[in-house]
Amino acid sequence: MWFVKAGVLFALIGGTLLMLIMFTKIFGLFGIPNYLGLVGDFVFTPRSKIQSFQGRTNLLILGKGGADHTAPDLTDSIMVASISVEKPSIVLISIPRDIWIPSIRAKVNSAYYWGKQKQDGGGIIMAKSVVEDIVGIPIHYGLVLDFSGFTKIIDVLGGVKINVEREFTDSKYPISGKENDACNGDKEYKCRYETITFSEGGQTMNGETALKFVRSRNAEGDEGTDIAREARQQKIILSIKNKALSLSTLLSPKKIISLYKAVKEVIESDVNMSVGAILVRRMLSSKDNLTSKVITEDYLVHPGVSSKYDNQYVYIPKAGDWSQVRQWVKLLLQ
């Protein structure tokens, strides 16, 4: 069940990103006229200003490939962060991308794409609606993370330190912009790819190198799996978080302003500053009480490839509807 492990990894990644994004939203405007107002929001905004249901605020976090990805608006990373407003605790629920959604006749990872085609901001609206139907709880807010933009964040931070556990080489790493290159008739289309190699051990990566590190998927051996790729992604995100929240960053107004601008470019959200302030407070108080879960094959079944599902590999609810999953979510949040 590779997607179970991948889901747990993304749950950890999503929680880290949420904290980074909220920190930059609240503290990132250092020196700009409304900074004091934002700090006031952070300290004084009452929790009544935030939407909640049965003592919890539920946030949908989506990760998309971005502009230089072959499918830029598919959200292969999908997670619900349920944050308690009563006591310090967060529950992260990861949702497999291959769940089939009959209402849009597509997988759940394309809900954002189809909603975006209908209207500005429609991507988050449709994705929240679709996920609500699966988990059975209201989704109050949404965040979309563009993974291709992490290069800017990392470069603003001056690079990140990464420990590469296993050396690997990927001889088919796609070169951006050459996806449709005819390669002068070369049937193997070798001009579309480059060879990248990462040596074992600690090293500092700039944004471009870090992006290649997390996106490589054609290495030989264990590093060529989706699980390995998710693990590398986790390393990068945790390193970004550590560097962003270090004293060298927090005590540098220039770096904080640049970081804010970089983060703002790679996220789309319906979270305003006041709501962000409350979410930061809850995240900080809940950092030691975080639970990560994923919808597993206990509740899902692969029905086989057929025209009913547009000949795609999909998952559907084992019970025939989402009642079992909704009951599991209800007990989990209690």
N, C-alpha and C positions, 0 to 999 in steps of 0.2 A: 504494500500500500504506500507507494512513493509519495502520493499527494498528501497523505497524513503528515509525514515528516516535513514536507515542504510547507504545508499549512501552518504548522507550529513555528517553523522558522520565520515565516512572514508575519505571524502574530507578534513575535519578538521584534522584528524589524519595524512593523507598523507602530508599535508602542513607542519605540525610540524616536521614530520620525515625528510622531505627533508631538512629543515633548520638544524636539528641536524646532519644529514649525511654530509652536505656540510661544516658545521663548523669543524667537526672532520677531514674531508679531508684536509682542508686548514691549520688548526691550530694544528692538531693532531700529527704532526711530530716534535714537539718542541724538540730541542736539536739534531736533526738528520741533517746531512750536507746540505740537500737541503731545509731546513726550510726557509732560507732567500729567496731562489728562489721562494718558494710557496707564501711567503708574497709579493714578487715582483709581482707575477702573480695576486694576490688579488687586489693590488693597481693599477697596471699599464696595465694589459692585456686589449687591445682594444676590444670593443664589436664585431668588425668585425671577431674576432676569433671564434665566436659562430655561429652555424647554425640558421637561422630564415626564416620565411615566412610571408610576409605582416606585418612586424614589430613585430612578436611574435616568441618565441622559445617554442616548445611544448615538454613536458616531460611526458612519460608514467611511472606511479608508480604502481607496482604490489606487493601485499602482499600474501605470500605463507605460508602454515602451517609449513613446515620444517621437519627435519629428524624424529622426534618422533611423527609425525602426520600420521593418516591413509592414507592420500593422500598428500604426502609432496610437490609435484610440481603442485598442483592445485592452481590457484591464485584467491581465492574467493573475494579478494579486488582489484579493478581495477579503476584507475583514471588517467585522463589527467590533467596535470598542464600546463596551457598556460600562459607564462610569457612575458609581454610586454618589448620590448627593447627600446621603445620610451618614455614611461612615467611609473611611479611606479604603477603597477597593476598586479594582478594575478587572473586568472579565473580557478577554479577547477571543472572539470566535472567528476562525478562518473558514472560508467557504470555497470548496473546490471550483475551479474555473469552468469545468466541463458539465456542470449541471444544466440540463435542458429546460428551457422556459417556453412552454407552449404559446403563451400570449404574444411573444415576439418571434416565435418559430426560430429560435437561435439559442446559443449557450448564454449563460449568465454573464460571461466575460464580454459580451458584445452589447449588453444593455446600455452602457454609457455611450457607445458609438451611435446606436440607433436613436437614443434620446437627443443626442447632440445634433443629429441631422434634422430634427423637427424644429428646434428653436434654440436660441442662445440660453445656456444654462440648463437645457433640457437633459443633458447627459447625466448630471447628478440627480435630477428629479426622477428620471426613469430608473436609474440604478437603485435609488433608495426604495422606490415602489416595488421593484422586483425582489429585492432582498427582504423587504418587510414581509412579503408573501411567503418566503421560505422560513424565516426564523420566528414569525408570529409576534414580533414586537415592533412598535413604531421606531422609525429611524429619523431622528431629529435633525441631524446635520451631516454634511458630507465633505470629504477632502479627496482630491485627486492629485496624485504625485506623479510628475513626469520624470522618470528615471534618467532620461537622456540629459537632463539639466544638472545632474550631480557634478558634472565636470567643473562647472562654474563655482559651486559651493566649495569643492575641494581645493580649487586653485586660490580662492579667497582666503581659505584657512592656511595656505602655504603647504598643502599636501597632507597626507595622512600616513601614519605608520602602520604597516600590515605585516603580520607574520605568515608567510606562505608555508603551509605545512608539507605540501608535496609538490615537487617540481613537475611541470607539465608543459607540453607543446601542442598548440592548435594550428594545424596547417591550413585550415579552411575558415579563418576568421573573416567575415564579410567586410569589404571596404565600402564605406558610406558613399553613395552616389554612383556606384558601379553595378547596382543590382541588375540592370538591363543591358549591360555592355556585351556586345556580340563577341568580343575578344578576337576579332579578325578571323572568325570561323573556327576557333578552338572549341571542339565539342565538349571539353571538360570545363570550359569557362574559368580557366585558372586565373585570368586577370581580375576576376571579381573578388579574389581572396588574397590575404596576406598570412604569413606565418608569424605567430607570436609565441614567446617562450617566457615562462616565469620560473626563476630558480628558487629553491628551497631556502627559507630563512627570512629574517626581518629586513624590511626595506621601506623607504618612503616613496609613495606613489603620488604623481600629480593627477589632475582630473582625467586626462586622456588615458593614462595607463590604468587607472582604477576602473574606468568604464570597461576597458577591454578585459580586465581581470574578472569582473562580475558577469560579463556577457558571454564569455567563451563557452561554447557548448559542443565543440567537436574534438576535444582532446581525447587521446587514447587512454583507456583505463578508467579508474574511478572518477577522475576529474571531468570526464565527459558526460556525467549524468546530471539530471535536473537537480538532484539532491545536493551534489557538490556545488553547483552554480548558486543555489539558494544559500548554502553555507558561506560561500565567498561574498555574496551580497550582504549577509549578516555582518561579516567582518568589517566591510567598508562602512556600513551604516553606524555600527558601534564606534568605529574610529572617528567618524564625522561628529557624532554626539560628544565624545570625550574631548575632541579638539575644540568644538564650538563652545563647550561649557567650561573650558580651562580658564585660568586666571589671565593668561596671555591674550586670550580673545576678549573676555568680559571687561578687561581694563583698557581695551583699545577702542575708543569711540569710532575711529576710522574703519577698523575692521568690522565692527558691529554693523555700521551703516551699510558697508559693502555686502556683508552676509545677509542682511535683511533684503536688500535688492535682489540678490541671487536667489534666495529662497522664494521670494515673491514671484519670480519668473517661472518657477517650476511647480507651483501649486495652483489649483483652482478650488475655491471653497465657498460655502454659504455661511461660514462662521464669521460674525462681526467681531470687533475688538472687545466689546463688553463680554460677549460669550467666551471669546478666547481667554480673557482674563480669568473667568471662573474655571474654565477647563484646565488652565495652567495650575491654579491653586489645587484643584482636585488631583491632577497628575502628580504634583509634588508631594502631597500628603499620602498618595497611594502607591508610591514607587516601590515600597517593600511588601505590598499586598496585591500582586498581579497574577492572575490565572490565565493560562493560554490553552484553548481547546480548538478542535477542528471537527467539522461534520465528517464522520468516517463512513466506511462501508457497512457499518452496523445499520445505517439508515438509508444507504444508497445501493443501487444495483445498475449494472451495465446491461442494457436491453439487447445489445447486438447492433451491428451496423445495418441500417435499413433506410429506405426512402422516407419513412415516417419522420426520421431525424436528419433528413438531408444527407444521409450516408456519412454522418459524423460519429466519432467516438464520444458518447455522452453518458451521463448518469441521470437517473430518475429516482424519485423516492421509492424505497422498497415497499412501503405501505400503500402505495398508490396515490397518496397525497402527502402533505407536509405535517400531518397531525403528530406523528412520532417525533419529528425534529422539533416542532414547536413545544411539545411537552418536555423534551430534553433541555431545551433552552430555558424554559420556565423554571425547572428544577435547578439548573445551573446558576441562574441569577438569584434564586432564593438562598 
